[in-house]
Amino acid sequence: MLAGGDAHTVAIVRTTTVQPPVLNEDFVITYGNNDFGQLGVNELTTETELAAVALPNSEIRTAVQFEIKQVCAGANYSAILSVDGSVWTWGSNTRGQLGIGNYNDSSTPRLVMIAESISHILCGSDFMFAMTTRTPVVLYSWGNNDMKQLADPTDGSPMRNAPSIAFGIPPDAVSQSISPSICTGGSHGAFVSSDDSSVHTWGSNLYGQLGVNKTSSELLSSSSAVKVTGTSGALGVWCGFGHTLIYKPATLSPGTYNILAWGYNVSGEVGIPVSGEPASATPSTVLYPIVIQQISTSSPGLVLFAALGSFHSIVLQNGAPLPPIAPPAPKASPFAFMYVYPVIPVALVIIIHIAKLNLKKSKAPAQKMFKVSPPASPEIARRQSKFADRVADALNQKRKKMNHQC
C-alpha cells in the first residue's frame, strides 16, 4: 500500500520471518519533499531515495511484531493506522492536522489520542478523518475547518488540533459493504450511504465539488452531509482536490454502468474533454453529476481502481467502454456557462489569451486564466486567487523544466 502527498510518497514494506514462530513486521518507507518533516525521518532533509520512517520502538511495537494496516498522506503530512487500531501522524501541523493537541510540526510519528479503536483513516489536504471499529460506526475529525470540512455543525472554529466526533455525518451512515465508501479531497469529502447507496458530500463547494447544483454564492460550504441527486446505487466514490467521481449501474440500461463526476474542471479533471484553444472552451465548474463514460459488462466490480489528484483523474476498468457520451444540453440558468459546454464571450476569450501570453513573465495573469465568472464575495475571490497562484507556480515550474531539458 502506498499514498502520495503534494510532493512526497509513503509506502508499507512487510517482512516475514521464515523460521517459526512466523512473525510479520512492517516498515514505513518515504521519499520526496521533507520541508515539514513529512518523511518522518527525524530531520528535514529532502530524500530522493527510499528512507525508513523512525518508528518509536518502545511505544508502538509489541515484542518484535508490529503490523501496519493503512497509510495515507495529506499535502505536507503523513499518517499510519496500526492493526491495533492506533493512529500515528507526522509532518506539517499548521492547521492541527496531526491531531496531537498542538500546532507544532513533527518529523517523527506522534500518537493521536483517540479513546476508541480505529478501522480506517482518511487524509485530506490539511485535515483528517478516522472511522471507529465499534457499532454504531462514527467518524472523528481534526485539522483545518475553514470550509467546514470537519463535518461538525457544533464547531465553528477555523481549525481543530485534536479529534472530535464529526456530528455532521450520522452514526452508521457510511456503507460498510462498498469499497471505497468514503473519501476526502482538498477541502471536501464524500461517502456512499448505508441505506440506498446514494452519495453524500460535505465541506467546500467553492468549485461545485458538493454536486448539489448550487454555485458557491448559493452554498459556499456545508458542515452537514448533503445528498447528491441521481447517485443512488453507487458502487464507489473517490475525491480529488476539488472534484468527485463515482460509478453506478445505469438506471435505464441493464448491464451498463456509468462513471459520473462533478466539481472543478479547469484542466479537464472531471472528464469533459479539453479540445482546441483556448482551454476556456471547457466548463471550469460542473455543479452536478454528469455521465462521462458508459461501460458495458456482464458483472459488477468493473472499476478496479481510481485515483484523483489535484488536476487529473485515473480510472482502471475491466468493462468494455461504449461510445463517448454526448455533452449535456445547456441549463436555462444565468450560470449555465459554468457547468456545461459554454459559449464564452469574446471579451473573456481575449483576456484568457493575454493571460496565457503573459504567464511566461509573471504568474499574476493566471488569476484571469481561471476566473470565468465574477466572484460572489471578497472571500471567494481571495480563495480563487490563491488557487490560481498555485496552478501558475506549477505551470511555471513545468515550463522551466522543459526549457532546461531542451
C-alpha positions as CSV (number, residue, x, y, z in Angstrom):
1,M,0.0,0.0,0.0
2,L,1.2,3.5,-0.8
3,A,-0.1,7.1,-0.7
4,G,1.1,10.4,-2.1
5,G,1.0,13.9,-0.8
6,D,1.8,17.2,-2.6
7,A,5.4,16.3,-3.1
8,H,6.1,13.1,-1.1
9,T,5.3,9.4,-1.1
10,V,4.6,7.0,1.8
11,A,4.5,3.2,1.4
12,I,4.4,0.0,3.6
13,V,7.0,-2.7,3.2
14,R,6.4,-6.1,5.0
15,T,8.9,-8.6,6.1
16,T,8.1,-12.1,7.3
17,T,10.3,-14.5,9.3
18,V,10.9,-17.9,7.6
19,Q,11.7,-19.9,10.8
20,P,9.0,-20.4,13.4
21,P,7.5,-18.5,15.0
22,V,6.4,-16.8,11.8
23,L,6.1,-13.0,12.5
24,N,5.2,-10.1,10.3
25,E,7.0,-6.8,10.7
26,D,6.1,-3.7,8.7
27,F,8.3,-0.8,7.8
28,V,7.1,2.6,6.5
29,I,9.2,3.9,3.6
30,T,9.0,7.5,2.4
31,Y,10.7,9.8,-0.1
32,G,10.3,13.2,-1.6
33,N,10.0,16.7,-0.1
34,N,10.6,17.0,3.6
35,D,10.3,20.7,4.4
36,F,7.8,20.0,7.3
37,G,9.2,16.6,8.4
38,Q,6.5,14.7,6.4
39,L,9.0,11.9,5.6
40,G,9.2,11.0,9.3
41,V,13.0,10.5,9.4
42,N,13.7,12.8,12.4
43,E,15.2,15.5,10.2
44,L,14.2,17.9,7.4
45,T,16.4,16.7,4.6
46,T,14.6,16.0,1.3
47,E,15.1,12.4,0.2
48,T,15.4,11.3,-3.5
49,E,15.9,7.7,-2.4
50,L,13.8,5.5,-0.1
51,A,14.1,6.3,3.6
52,A,12.7,4.4,6.6
53,V,10.4,6.2,9.0
54,A,11.7,6.5,12.5
55,L,9.0,4.4,14.2
56,P,9.3,4.7,18.0
57,N,10.1,1.1,19.1
58,S,9.3,1.3,22.8
59,E,5.9,2.9,22.3
60,I,4.2,1.1,19.4
61,R,5.9,-2.3,19.0
62,T,4.6,-5.4,20.8
63,A,7.7,-7.6,21.3
64,V,9.2,-7.7,17.8
65,Q,5.9,-7.7,15.9
66,F,4.3,-4.6,14.5
67,E,1.9,-4.6,11.6
68,I,0.5,-1.5,9.8
69,K,-3.0,-1.7,8.3
70,Q,-3.0,1.5,6.3
71,V,-1.1,4.6,5.3
72,C,-2.3,7.9,4.0
73,A,-0.8,11.3,3.1
74,G,-2.0,14.9,3.0
75,A,-0.4,17.9,1.4
76,N,2.6,18.0,3.8
77,Y,1.9,15.4,6.4
78,S,1.6,11.6,6.7
79,A,-0.3,9.1,8.8
80,I,-0.4,5.4,9.5
81,L,-3.0,3.1,11.1
82,S,-1.7,0.1,13.1
83,V,-3.6,-3.2,13.3
84,D,-4.2,-2.5,17.0
85,G,-6.4,0.5,15.9
86,S,-4.0,3.3,16.9
87,V,-3.3,6.3,14.6
88,W,0.1,7.9,14.2
89,T,0.9,11.2,12.3
90,W,3.9,13.4,11.4
91,G,4.8,16.4,9.2
92,S,3.1,19.8,9.0
93,N,0.7,20.7,11.8
94,T,-0.1,24.3,11.0
95,R,-3.8,23.6,11.0
96,G,-3.8,20.9,13.6
97,Q,-3.9,18.1,11.0
98,L,-1.7,15.9,13.1
99,G,-4.4,15.8,15.8
100,I,-1.8,15.8,18.7
101,G,-3.3,18.7,20.7
102,N,-1.0,21.4,19.5
103,Y,0.1,23.1,16.2
104,N,3.8,22.1,16.2
105,D,5.3,20.2,13.3
106,S,6.8,16.8,13.9
107,S,9.5,15.0,12.0
108,T,8.7,11.7,13.8
109,P,5.4,9.8,14.3
110,R,3.2,11.1,17.1
111,L,0.3,9.1,18.6
112,V,-3.2,10.6,18.0
113,M,-5.2,10.4,21.2
114,I,-8.5,8.8,20.3
115,A,-10.3,6.9,23.0
116,E,-11.6,4.3,20.5
117,S,-10.1,1.7,18.2
118,I,-9.9,2.9,14.6
119,S,-10.6,0.8,11.5
120,H,-9.9,3.3,8.7
121,I,-8.2,6.7,8.2
122,L,-8.5,9.4,5.6
123,C,-6.1,12.2,4.8
124,G,-7.5,15.4,3.3
125,S,-5.2,18.2,2.2
126,D,-4.8,19.5,5.8
127,F,-7.4,17.7,7.7
128,M,-8.1,14.0,8.8
129,F,-10.9,11.6,9.5
130,A,-10.9,8.3,11.4
131,M,-13.6,5.6,11.4
132,T,-14.2,3.6,14.5
133,T,-14.4,-0.2,14.7
134,R,-17.3,-0.2,17.1
135,T,-21.0,-0.2,16.2
136,P,-22.6,2.2,15.6
137,V,-19.7,3.4,13.5
138,V,-18.8,7.0,14.0
139,L,-16.2,9.3,12.5
140,Y,-13.7,11.5,14.2
141,S,-12.2,14.5,12.5
142,W,-9.5,17.2,13.1
143,G,-7.4,19.8,11.3
144,N,-8.4,22.6,9.0
145,N,-12.0,23.6,9.2
146,D,-12.1,26.9,7.3
147,M,-14.6,25.4,4.8
148,K,-16.5,23.2,7.3
149,Q,-14.6,20.1,6.1
150,L,-14.6,18.6,9.6
151,A,-18.3,17.9,9.2
152,D,-19.1,19.2,12.7
153,P,-22.1,21.7,12.9
154,T,-21.3,22.1,16.6
155,D,-17.8,23.5,15.9
156,G,-17.5,26.8,14.1
157,S,-13.8,27.2,14.7
158,P,-11.5,27.5,11.7
159,M,-9.3,24.6,12.8
160,R,-9.1,21.9,15.5
161,N,-5.9,20.2,16.8
162,A,-7.5,17.2,18.5
163,P,-10.0,14.5,17.4
164,S,-13.7,15.1,17.9
165,I,-16.8,13.4,16.6
166,A,-18.0,14.6,13.2
167,F,-21.6,15.2,14.1
168,G,-22.5,16.2,10.5
169,I,-22.3,12.6,9.5
170,P,-24.8,10.4,11.3
171,P,-23.7,7.2,13.0
172,D,-23.7,4.1,10.7
173,A,-24.4,6.4,7.7
174,V,-21.3,5.2,5.7
175,S,-21.8,1.9,3.9
176,Q,-19.6,-0.9,5.2
177,S,-20.3,-3.2,2.2
178,I,-18.9,-1.0,-0.6
179,S,-15.2,-0.1,-1.1
180,P,-14.2,2.7,-1.3
181,S,-17.3,4.1,0.5
182,I,-15.8,7.3,1.8
183,C,-13.1,9.8,0.6
184,T,-11.6,13.2,1.4
185,G,-10.3,15.8,-1.0
186,G,-8.7,19.3,-0.8
187,S,-11.4,20.7,1.5
188,H,-14.4,18.4,1.0
189,G,-15.5,14.8,1.5
190,A,-18.0,12.3,0.2
191,F,-19.4,8.9,1.2
192,V,-21.8,6.2,0.0
193,S,-24.7,5.9,2.3
194,S,-25.6,2.6,4.0
195,D,-29.3,2.9,3.1
196,D,-29.7,3.4,-0.6
197,S,-26.0,3.7,-1.6
198,S,-26.5,7.3,-2.6
199,V,-23.6,9.7,-2.4
200,H,-23.5,12.4,0.3
201,T,-20.9,15.2,0.4
202,W,-19.8,17.9,2.9
203,G,-17.3,20.7,3.2
204,S,-16.3,23.2,0.5
205,N,-18.5,24.0,-2.5
206,L,-16.2,26.7,-3.9
207,Y,-16.0,24.9,-7.3
208,G,-19.2,22.8,-7.1
209,Q,-17.5,19.8,-5.5
210,L,-20.6,19.1,-3.4
211,G,-22.5,18.2,-6.6
212,V,-25.8,19.7,-5.4
213,N,-26.3,22.0,-8.4
214,K,-25.6,25.2,-6.4
215,T,-22.9,27.8,-7.1
216,S,-20.6,29.0,-4.4
217,S,-22.7,32.1,-4.0
218,E,-25.7,30.0,-3.2
219,L,-23.8,27.5,-1.0
220,L,-20.2,28.1,-0.1
221,S,-19.8,25.1,2.2
222,S,-21.7,22.7,4.4
223,S,-20.8,21.2,7.8
224,S,-23.5,18.6,7.4
225,A,-23.6,15.9,4.8
226,V,-26.0,16.7,1.9
227,K,-27.4,14.1,-0.6
228,V,-26.3,14.3,-4.2
229,T,-29.3,13.7,-6.5
230,G,-29.1,10.9,-9.0
231,T,-26.4,8.9,-7.3
232,S,-28.4,6.0,-5.7
233,G,-26.8,2.6,-6.1
234,A,-23.2,4.0,-6.2
235,L,-20.5,1.3,-6.1
236,G,-17.6,3.5,-5.2
237,V,-16.6,7.1,-4.6
238,W,-13.3,9.0,-5.0
239,C,-12.3,12.6,-4.1
240,G,-9.8,14.8,-5.9
241,F,-8.6,18.2,-4.7
242,G,-11.8,19.9,-6.0
243,H,-13.7,17.2,-7.8
244,T,-15.5,13.9,-7.1
245,L,-16.1,10.7,-9.1
246,I,-18.4,7.8,-8.7
247,Y,-19.6,4.8,-10.7
248,K,-23.0,3.1,-10.5
249,P,-25.4,0.9,-12.6
250,A,-27.2,2.8,-15.4
251,T,-30.8,3.2,-14.4
252,L,-32.4,2.5,-17.9
253,S,-29.7,0.2,-19.4
254,P,-29.3,-3.2,-17.7
255,G,-25.7,-4.5,-17.9
256,T,-24.4,-0.9,-18.4
257,Y,-22.6,1.1,-15.8
258,N,-22.0,4.9,-15.7
259,I,-19.0,6.8,-14.4
260,L,-20.1,10.2,-13.2
261,A,-18.1,13.2,-12.0
262,W,-18.5,16.8,-10.9
263,G,-16.6,19.7,-9.4
264,Y,-13.5,21.7,-10.6
265,N,-12.7,21.1,-14.3
266,V,-10.2,23.7,-15.2
267,S,-7.8,21.0,-16.6
268,G,-10.5,18.6,-17.7
269,E,-10.2,16.6,-14.5
270,V,-14.0,16.0,-14.4
271,G,-13.6,14.2,-17.7
272,I,-15.2,16.7,-20.1
273,P,-12.7,16.7,-22.9
274,V,-10.5,19.7,-23.5
275,S,-10.1,20.3,-27.2
276,G,-8.6,23.2,-29.1
277,E,-7.7,26.6,-27.8
278,P,-8.5,28.4,-25.6
279,A,-8.9,25.9,-22.8
280,S,-11.7,28.1,-21.5
281,A,-13.9,26.3,-24.1
282,T,-14.3,23.7,-21.4
283,P,-16.5,24.4,-18.4
284,S,-14.4,25.2,-15.3
285,T,-17.1,24.2,-12.8
286,V,-19.5,21.3,-13.0
287,L,-22.2,21.7,-10.3
288,Y,-23.9,18.4,-10.6
289,P,-23.1,14.8,-11.6
290,I,-22.7,14.2,-15.3
291,V,-22.0,10.9,-17.1
292,I,-18.6,11.0,-18.5
293,Q,-18.3,7.3,-19.6
294,Q,-20.6,4.3,-20.0
295,I,-19.2,0.8,-19.6
296,S,-20.9,-2.4,-20.8
297,T,-20.2,-5.5,-18.7
298,S,-22.0,-8.7,-17.5
299,S,-20.8,-8.4,-13.9
300,P,-20.3,-5.7,-11.3
301,G,-17.0,-4.6,-9.9
302,L,-15.9,-3.3,-13.3
303,V,-14.0,-0.3,-11.9
304,L,-10.9,-1.9,-10.4
305,F,-9.2,1.2,-9.2
306,A,-9.5,5.0,-9.3
307,A,-7.2,7.8,-8.2
308,L,-7.9,11.5,-8.3
309,G,-5.2,14.2,-8.0
310,S,-5.4,18.0,-7.9
311,F,-5.9,18.4,-11.7
312,H,-6.3,14.8,-13.1
313,S,-8.2,11.6,-12.7
314,I,-7.3,7.9,-13.3
315,V,-9.7,5.0,-13.6
316,L,-8.7,1.4,-14.2
317,Q,-11.7,-0.6,-15.6
318,N,-12.3,-4.1,-17.0
319,G,-15.6,-3.4,-18.8
320,A,-15.9,-2.5,-22.5
321,P,-16.3,1.3,-23.0
322,L,-19.3,2.4,-25.0
323,P,-19.2,5.3,-27.5
324,P,-18.5,8.7,-25.9
325,I,-21.3,10.4,-24.1
326,A,-22.8,13.4,-25.9
327,P,-22.3,16.7,-24.0
328,P,-25.3,17.6,-21.9
329,A,-27.6,20.4,-23.1
330,P,-27.0,23.8,-21.5
331,K,-29.2,24.7,-18.5
332,A,-31.6,27.5,-18.7
333,S,-29.9,29.5,-16.0
334,P,-27.8,32.7,-15.7
335,F,-25.0,30.4,-14.5
336,A,-25.3,27.8,-17.3
337,F,-21.9,28.7,-18.7
338,M,-20.3,27.4,-15.5
339,Y,-21.3,23.8,-15.9
340,V,-22.0,22.6,-19.5
341,Y,-20.0,23.3,-22.7
342,P,-20.3,27.1,-22.5
343,V,-20.2,29.8,-25.2
344,I,-17.6,32.2,-23.7
345,P,-18.0,35.9,-24.5
346,V,-15.4,37.2,-26.9
347,A,-14.0,39.6,-24.4
348,L,-13.3,36.8,-21.9
349,V,-11.6,34.8,-24.6
350,I,-9.3,37.7,-25.4
351,I,-8.5,38.1,-21.7
352,I,-7.5,34.4,-21.4
353,H,-5.3,34.6,-24.5
354,I,-3.5,37.6,-23.0
355,A,-3.1,35.9,-19.7
356,K,-1.5,32.8,-21.3
357,L,1.0,35.0,-23.2
358,N,1.9,36.9,-20.0
359,L,2.2,33.8,-17.9
360,K,5.7,33.2,-19.0
361,K,6.8,36.5,-17.5
362,S,4.6,36.6,-14.4
363,K,2.2,34.4,-12.5
364,A,-0.3,37.2,-11.8
365,P,-2.3,36.9,-15.1
366,A,-3.1,33.3,-14.0
367,Q,-5.9,34.8,-12.0
368,K,-7.5,35.9,-15.2
369,M,-7.0,32.5,-16.8
370,F,-9.1,30.7,-14.2
371,K,-11.7,33.3,-13.3
372,V,-14.6,32.5,-15.5
373,S,-17.2,34.5,-13.6
374,P,-17.3,37.5,-11.2
375,P,-16.6,36.4,-7.6
376,A,-19.6,36.2,-5.4
377,S,-17.7,37.8,-2.4
378,P,-14.3,39.0,-1.4
379,E,-13.6,35.8,0.4
380,I,-14.4,33.7,-2.7
381,A,-12.2,36.0,-4.8
382,R,-9.3,35.5,-2.3
383,R,-9.6,31.7,-2.4
384,Q,-9.8,31.7,-6.2
385,S,-6.8,34.0,-6.5
386,K,-4.8,31.7,-4.1
387,F,-5.8,28.6,-6.1
388,A,-4.8,30.3,-9.4
389,D,-1.4,31.2,-8.0
390,R,-0.8,27.6,-7.0
391,V,-1.6,26.5,-10.6
392,A,0.5,29.2,-12.1
393,D,3.5,28.2,-10.0
394,A,3.1,24.6,-11.1
395,L,2.9,25.6,-14.8
396,N,6.0,27.8,-14.5
397,Q,8.0,25.1,-12.9
398,K,6.9,22.7,-15.6
399,R,7.9,25.1,-18.4
400,K,11.3,25.8,-16.7
401,K,12.0,22.0,-16.6
402,M,11.0,21.6,-20.2
403,N,13.2,24.5,-21.3
404,H,16.1,23.1,-19.3
405,Q,15.7,19.7,-21.0
406,C,15.7,21.3,-24.4
